[in-house]
């Protein structure tokens, strides 16, 4: 099982990837930290060997990754900047990248304040074709009708054929 981690600071600019067997999640010794690159993935038993899998100079919060099996891509959602309306959506062939931008919004749904609580796309709520997704999201103190509620929104992905020169190796 993969997990994401953000350094416990208010100015976090990166997040990290960890993995452990499902039956060993309570065992800290079983955890491994991503320590490679997108082209040369590696894992370390030491937290000091961890390297970020994603960095945004505007900051990161609430990182969530889901695998969309129908389109064979990992989808990352996270907050960026200082308020709940700043949403980034990215995709990659592996959970460690390399990441391409799908959307980078600074006032998503008109939200212009508050605390980002995350946008999650449960894999069970992705359509069989992989293009329709349902996302759970929330914000706190954002002054919107969905402030501090369980919110659900449907989205549709559009796939784009890449030129051979743009393809990821």
C-alpha atoms as a printed R data frame, in Angstrom:
    type eleno elety resid chain resno       x      y       z
1   ATOM     1    CA   UNK     A     1   0.000  0.000   0.000
2   ATOM     2    CA   UNK     A     2   1.273  3.477  -0.888
3   ATOM     3    CA   UNK     A     3   0.903  6.461   1.429
4   ATOM     4    CA   UNK     A     4   1.722 10.146   0.985
5   ATOM     5    CA   UNK     A     5   3.438 12.320   3.572
6   ATOM     6    CA   UNK     A     6   4.043 16.038   3.823
7   ATOM     7    CA   UNK     A     7   6.652 17.541   6.114
8   ATOM     8    CA   UNK     A     8   4.867 18.933   9.198
9   ATOM     9    CA   UNK     A     9   5.381 22.624   8.423
10  ATOM    10    CA   UNK     A    10   2.985 25.318   7.274
11  ATOM    11    CA   UNK     A    11   5.253 26.067   4.318
12  ATOM    12    CA   UNK     A    12   5.589 22.531   2.909
13  ATOM    13    CA   UNK     A    13   6.545 22.615  -0.774
14  ATOM    14    CA   UNK     A    14   6.894 18.844  -1.396
15  ATOM    15    CA   UNK     A    15   5.321 15.541  -0.551
16  ATOM    16    CA   UNK     A    16   6.834 12.099  -0.161
17  ATOM    17    CA   UNK     A    17   5.749  8.557  -0.940
18  ATOM    18    CA   UNK     A    18   5.932  5.633   1.465
19  ATOM    19    CA   UNK     A    19   4.948  2.008   1.051
20  ATOM    20    CA   UNK     A    20   4.242 -0.937   3.313
21  ATOM    21    CA   UNK     A    21   2.398 -4.244   3.018
22  ATOM    22    CA   UNK     A    22  -1.303 -3.848   3.899
23  ATOM    23    CA   UNK     A    23  -0.984 -6.229   6.818
24  ATOM    24    CA   UNK     A    24   2.026 -4.314   8.205
25  ATOM    25    CA   UNK     A    25   0.681 -0.745   8.370
26  ATOM    26    CA   UNK     A    26   1.017 -0.671  12.179
27  ATOM    27    CA   UNK     A    27   4.659 -1.828  11.953
28  ATOM    28    CA   UNK     A    28   6.986  1.180  11.421
29  ATOM    29    CA   UNK     A    29   9.858 -1.150  10.520
30  ATOM    30    CA   UNK     A    30   7.941 -2.350   7.440
31  ATOM    31    CA   UNK     A    31   7.801  1.116   5.871
32  ATOM    32    CA   UNK     A    32   9.967  2.043   2.911
33  ATOM    33    CA   UNK     A    33  10.499  5.561   1.600
34  ATOM    34    CA   UNK     A    34  10.757  6.481  -2.060
35  ATOM    35    CA   UNK     A    35  14.406  7.393  -2.645
36  ATOM    36    CA   UNK     A    36  14.809  7.300  -6.427
37  ATOM    37    CA   UNK     A    37  13.697  9.215  -9.490
38  ATOM    38    CA   UNK     A    38  10.793  8.725 -11.908
39  ATOM    39    CA   UNK     A    39  13.158  6.995 -14.356
40  ATOM    40    CA   UNK     A    40  14.991  5.003 -11.683
41  ATOM    41    CA   UNK     A    41  12.654  4.195  -8.764
42  ATOM    42    CA   UNK     A    42  14.291  3.045  -5.534
43  ATOM    43    CA   UNK     A    43  13.190  2.521  -1.943
44  ATOM    44    CA   UNK     A    44  14.946  3.059   1.375
45  ATOM    45    CA   UNK     A    45  14.187  1.716   4.839
46  ATOM    46    CA   UNK     A    46  15.494  4.999   6.238
47  ATOM    47    CA   UNK     A    47  13.362  8.143   6.366
48  ATOM    48    CA   UNK     A    48  16.542 10.184   5.830
49  ATOM    49    CA   UNK     A    49  16.846  8.610   2.360
50  ATOM    50    CA   UNK     A    50  13.433  9.867   1.236
51  ATOM    51    CA   UNK     A    51  13.215 12.211  -1.743
52  ATOM    52    CA   UNK     A    52  10.085 14.144  -2.774
53  ATOM    53    CA   UNK     A    53   7.904 12.725  -5.545
54  ATOM    54    CA   UNK     A    54   6.283 16.109  -6.166
55  ATOM    55    CA   UNK     A    55   7.244 19.712  -5.454
56  ATOM    56    CA   UNK     A    56   5.259 22.910  -5.966
57  ATOM    57    CA   UNK     A    57   6.862 26.279  -5.121
58  ATOM    58    CA   UNK     A    58   3.377 27.548  -4.160
59  ATOM    59    CA   UNK     A    59   3.141 24.835  -1.466
60  ATOM    60    CA   UNK     A    60   1.320 21.529  -1.094
61  ATOM    61    CA   UNK     A    61  -1.408 20.265   1.222
62  ATOM    62    CA   UNK     A    62  -3.725 17.286   1.373
63  ATOM    63    CA   UNK     A    63  -2.010 15.213  -1.318
64  ATOM    64    CA   UNK     A    64  -4.043 12.235  -2.508
65  ATOM    65    CA   UNK     A    65  -3.167  9.722  -5.246
66  ATOM    66    CA   UNK     A    66  -5.543  7.245  -6.888
67  ATOM    67    CA   UNK     A    67  -4.913  4.766  -9.687
68  ATOM    68    CA   UNK     A    68  -7.366  4.961 -12.595
69  ATOM    69    CA   UNK     A    69  -6.992  1.423 -13.942
70  ATOM    70    CA   UNK     A    70  -9.063  2.007 -17.095
71  ATOM    71    CA   UNK     A    71  -6.729  4.717 -18.390
72  ATOM    72    CA   UNK     A    72  -3.590  3.308 -16.727
73  ATOM    73    CA   UNK     A    73  -2.724  6.567 -14.942
74  ATOM    74    CA   UNK     A    74  -2.214  7.765 -11.398
75  ATOM    75    CA   UNK     A    75  -4.162 10.912 -10.532
76  ATOM    76    CA   UNK     A    76  -2.859 13.300  -7.868
77  ATOM    77    CA   UNK     A    77  -4.968 15.992  -6.214
78  ATOM    78    CA   UNK     A    78  -3.578 18.552  -3.786
79  ATOM    79    CA   UNK     A    79  -3.982 22.049  -2.508
80  ATOM    80    CA   UNK     A    80  -1.434 24.735  -3.331
81  ATOM    81    CA   UNK     A    81  -0.942 28.195  -1.951
82  ATOM    82    CA   UNK     A    82  -2.647 29.626   1.081
83  ATOM    83    CA   UNK     A    83  -6.373 28.939   0.748
84  ATOM    84    CA   UNK     A    84  -8.942 26.233   0.081
85  ATOM    85    CA   UNK     A    85  -9.716 27.334  -3.489
86  ATOM    86    CA   UNK     A    86  -6.268 26.479  -4.817
87  ATOM    87    CA   UNK     A    87  -6.465 23.016  -6.377
88  ATOM    88    CA   UNK     A    88  -3.958 21.119  -8.480
89  ATOM    89    CA   UNK     A    89  -4.735 17.938 -10.426
90  ATOM    90    CA   UNK     A    90  -1.878 15.984 -12.013
91  ATOM    91    CA   UNK     A    91  -1.402 12.621 -13.735
92  ATOM    92    CA   UNK     A    92   1.483 10.189 -14.119
93  ATOM    93    CA   UNK     A    93   2.266  6.648 -15.274
94  ATOM    94    CA   UNK     A    94   3.596  5.730 -11.790
95  ATOM    95    CA   UNK     A    95   2.811  7.009  -8.270
96  ATOM    96    CA   UNK     A    96   6.268  8.641  -8.165
97  ATOM    97    CA   UNK     A    97   5.802 10.507 -11.471
98  ATOM    98    CA   UNK     A    98   6.797 12.122 -13.650
99  ATOM    99    CA   UNK     A    99   3.732 14.330 -13.115
100 ATOM   100    CA   UNK     A   100   1.915 16.296 -15.822
101 ATOM   101    CA   UNK     A   101  -0.563 19.063 -15.027
102 ATOM   102    CA   UNK     A   102  -4.239 18.322 -15.699
103 ATOM   103    CA   UNK     A   103  -5.593 21.446 -13.959
104 ATOM   104    CA   UNK     A   104  -4.161 24.160 -11.720
105 ATOM   105    CA   UNK     A   105  -6.928 26.318 -10.302
106 ATOM   106    CA   UNK     A   106  -6.611 29.378  -8.072
107 ATOM   107    CA   UNK     A   107 -10.289 29.876  -7.238
108 ATOM   108    CA   UNK     A   108 -11.806 26.439  -7.761
109 ATOM   109    CA   UNK     A   109 -15.616 26.629  -7.383
110 ATOM   110    CA   UNK     A   110 -15.246 30.291  -6.425
111 ATOM   111    CA   UNK     A   111 -13.521 29.456  -3.137
112 ATOM   112    CA   UNK     A   112 -11.216 32.292  -2.118
113 ATOM   113    CA   UNK     A   113 -10.433 31.612   1.543
114 ATOM   114    CA   UNK     A   114 -10.426 28.925   4.197
115 ATOM   115    CA   UNK     A   115  -8.499 25.734   4.797
116 ATOM   116    CA   UNK     A   116  -8.114 23.069   2.087
117 ATOM   117    CA   UNK     A   117  -9.370 19.729   3.425
118 ATOM   118    CA   UNK     A   118  -8.682 17.771   0.278
119 ATOM   119    CA   UNK     A   119 -10.194 16.374  -2.884
120 ATOM   120    CA   UNK     A   120 -10.294 12.569  -2.950
121 ATOM   121    CA   UNK     A   121 -11.315 10.357  -5.883
122 ATOM   122    CA   UNK     A   122 -12.054  6.909  -4.433
123 ATOM   123    CA   UNK     A   123 -11.100  4.238  -6.991
124 ATOM   124    CA   UNK     A   124 -14.470  2.535  -6.460
125 ATOM   125    CA   UNK     A   125 -16.154  5.719  -7.736
126 ATOM   126    CA   UNK     A   126 -14.309  5.829 -11.051
127 ATOM   127    CA   UNK     A   127 -16.407  4.640 -14.001
128 ATOM   128    CA   UNK     A   128 -15.535  1.450 -15.882
129 ATOM   129    CA   UNK     A   129 -14.158  3.556 -18.725
130 ATOM   130    CA   UNK     A   130 -12.064  5.568 -16.315
131 ATOM   131    CA   UNK     A   131 -13.224  8.945 -17.582
132 ATOM   132    CA   UNK     A   132 -16.036  9.761 -15.129
133 ATOM   133    CA   UNK     A   133 -14.973 10.256 -11.534
134 ATOM   134    CA   UNK     A   134 -16.750 11.211  -8.333
135 ATOM   135    CA   UNK     A   135 -14.714 13.221  -5.880
136 ATOM   136    CA   UNK     A   136 -15.281 13.922  -2.199
137 ATOM   137    CA   UNK     A   137 -14.021 17.319  -1.091
138 ATOM   138    CA   UNK     A   138 -14.221 19.822   1.692
139 ATOM   139    CA   UNK     A   139 -13.001 23.137   2.991
140 ATOM   140    CA   UNK     A   140 -13.199 24.753   6.380
141 ATOM   141    CA   UNK     A   141 -14.073 28.392   6.971
142 ATOM   142    CA   UNK     A   142 -14.250 29.083   3.234
143 ATOM   143    CA   UNK     A   143 -17.584 30.921   3.325
144 ATOM   144    CA   UNK     A   144 -19.183 28.766   0.625
145 ATOM   145    CA   UNK     A   145 -22.346 26.605   0.712
146 ATOM   146    CA   UNK     A   146 -20.087 23.529   0.960
147 ATOM   147    CA   UNK     A   147 -18.116 24.905   3.932
148 ATOM   148    CA   UNK     A   148 -17.304 22.095   6.388
149 ATOM   149    CA   UNK     A   149 -19.670 19.603   4.736
150 ATOM   150    CA   UNK     A   150 -19.343 16.239   3.022
151 ATOM   151    CA   UNK     A   151 -19.316 17.384  -0.592
152 ATOM   152    CA   UNK     A   152 -19.482 15.252  -3.712
153 ATOM   153    CA   UNK     A   153 -18.795 16.386  -7.263
154 ATOM   154    CA   UNK     A   154 -18.694 14.547 -10.588
155 ATOM   155    CA   UNK     A   155 -15.916 15.192 -13.063
156 ATOM   156    CA   UNK     A   156 -14.987 13.943 -16.504
157 ATOM   157    CA   UNK     A   157 -11.468 13.367 -17.790
158 ATOM   158    CA   UNK     A   158 -10.621 13.821 -21.439
159 ATOM   159    CA   UNK     A   159  -7.682 11.840 -22.745
160 ATOM   160    CA   UNK     A   160  -5.296 13.422 -25.191
161 ATOM   161    CA   UNK     A   161  -3.166 11.438 -27.599
162 ATOM   162    CA   UNK     A   162   0.478 12.362 -27.169
163 ATOM   163    CA   UNK     A   163   2.927 12.706 -29.990
164 ATOM   164    CA   UNK     A   164   5.748 10.201 -29.974
165 ATOM   165    CA   UNK     A   165   8.167 13.035 -29.084
166 ATOM   166    CA   UNK     A   166   6.056 13.847 -25.953
167 ATOM   167    CA   UNK     A   167   5.638 10.281 -24.749
168 ATOM   168    CA   UNK     A   168   7.148  9.353 -21.416
169 ATOM   169    CA   UNK     A   169   9.891  6.738 -21.808
